[in-house]
């Protein structure tokens, strides 16, 4: 069923939106651990995030996605780290704004697993889950070590 849903969602987005914008958060707790999620519809671990809805700012979308996916709240302002072209989503005009959020905490943890998130948690950057996506690893490397930034997700 998951194999059918994702292509349908992508086709719908391609037909109904000329350009898509998403947000992701490199969200770190007070101990420097990064929050990652594993979705029900794609393999691997990702930084939390999702699409910016019509009438919504990127910052509002960021806070909404952090709350929905992990019950996460920010205690400090989010820093816009980079803006990336996501060519892997099959859309020629998909972009992702990456924010760095420090000293985040879980305020109201959602029931996990749920329809979207099957696992979530904080991980030491030097001990990420083995199936953390390559893009997530690249972005964390850029944020944490100053690796050269790409403009492609």
Helices and strands as residue ranges (DSSP letters): H 2-16, E 20-27, E 34-39, E 45-47, E 49-51, H 58-70, E 72-73, E 79-85, G 87-89, E 94-101, E 105-106, E 117-123, H 134-145
